[in-house]
Amino acid sequence: MVSLQRVDARSLIGPAVILTVGLAIALLPLNLAAVIVLGSITFTAVLIRPEYGLYLLIFAVPWGSVREIHLGAMTVGVTEALVGLVLAAWLAKMVAVREIKTVHPPLLLPLLIFLGAILLSLTVTLSLQYSLKEVLKWLEVLGIYLFVVNVIGRREAKAIVLLILLAGISQALLGIYQFFGLVGPEWFLLFDRFMRAHGTFEQPNPYGGYLGLTLPLAYSLLLASFKMQDTSNARWLPASLVYGVACAVMAAALIMTWSRGAWLGFIAAFIVMNVVRSRRAAALFALVLILLSFAIVMGGLQLLPEPVTQRFLDFLPFLEGVDIRRVEVTPANFAVIERLAHWQAGWDMFSEHPWLGVGIGNYEPVYPAYALPRWDEPLGHAHNYYLNIAAEAGLVGLSAYLILWVAVFWQAWQAVRRTTGYWQGVAVGILGVLTHLAVHNFFDNLYVHGMYVHIAILLGLLFVVAPTSQLSNTNQ
């Protein structure tokens, strides 16, 4: 008589799960099966090493909007899923070792103040759904900022910077293809020969914004790599080639967006980055600006292509207090009048609700009550973030936002002062990114398409690159 050994049922769970998943994949369509397999691999890898999820986030910001799910006012895509997975994996690792401990970086308090200000506006909000969508954005910013500060060291920071540049290059190449290949809707057509570059962002302006939040980093590192020629570091040449290619393709794509806000943002970033590098550079740049100003006064703008000068100057007649309700709308002035109409609506919201606004995220749902004749489409925001936050969160929210960005620029400036070589190149580049953001947001809202996560990563890197960091990382 053969005796059978008792089998522990728990030992069969693993093989049973694997067999079940395998059979399910075998019976599913190929595309869905591939998504399940890749998703499972990604999920497992991020649980083991949460920083891998951050690397994927860098590419999810520009490319994640290709596939999204709309849940009412909210949009859930790869970016949101990865943010949740990264933060959950980080928390799970701390719970596993029974030690939930985080560093308190300099921008933590200003971020909490701003979050408190926008949460206060929930007391007057019309649509809680729209408000929660905006609050979740800033909670993601806070979460990713704390994750970078606490988990990422200088070794990982170098990989992050490289991946940001590669993501920027990939988007720039797509935009260049769209420009010359005439890929896009007919209203993006330029001179009947080209198409405004828009990447995966659906619109040229946010696409130009993304390039402007990446290009300054490449430009600053290119300048820093030139200084490394005088050192014994043999890596300066290949690094210079990477940074040079990144600068060339992203600058070309930025021009092809035909976005005034993106152009002005990068011009401001370009000036700031050159001025802060050294006193000699600042003096030389001041001289160049004086000469350029003199040339403009003497009619030097006539030397530029007429479409370019017209692009910069066509809004000047509307700065003299013109009543846009009475302006005849033409294809030439449509974009300017549309933006001014939304500025007026935002200002009217702020005027009627000066302290707490109409509720964070509520520009769109309350817009019909403030819309000017002929401009019924809300477009989601006021095309000026400062005016937008004032309309949605009042003086309380606007003041908190300005306090936050004073702290952000101070932190960036301190990082520039405390670093040298490559790391100073990173710090100056991030300062340029922040400058672009501050200027471009006068004409648009760049906290869309996951770009707020991109900003959160760079804010975290400011803390990582400074040598006086309180964070002790063994891999630095």
Secondary structure, DSSP 8 states (H G I E B T S, - for coil): --------GGGGHHHHHHHHHHHHHHHS-HHHHHHHHHHHHHHHHHHH-HHHHHHHHHHHHHHGGGSEEEETTEEEEHHHHHHHHHHHHHHHHHHHTT-------TTHHHHHHHHHHHHHGGGG-S-HHHHHHHHHHHHHHHHHHHHHHHH--HHHHHHHHHHHHHHHHHHHHHHHHHHHHT-S-GGGEETTTEE---TTSSSHHHHHHHHHTTHHHHHHHHHHHHHGGGSS-TTHHHHHHHHHHHHHHHHHHHHHTT-HHHHHHHHHHHHHHHHHH-HHHHHHHHHHHHHHHHHHHTTGGGGS-HHHHHHHHTTGGGGS---GGGS---TTTHHHHHHHHHHHHHHHHHHHSTTTTT-TT-HHHHGGGT--TT----TTS-S-HHHHHHHHHHHHHHHHHHHHHHHHHHHHHHHHHH--HHHHHHHHHHHHHHHHHHHHTTTS--S-TTHHHHHHHHHHHHHHH-TT-S---TT-
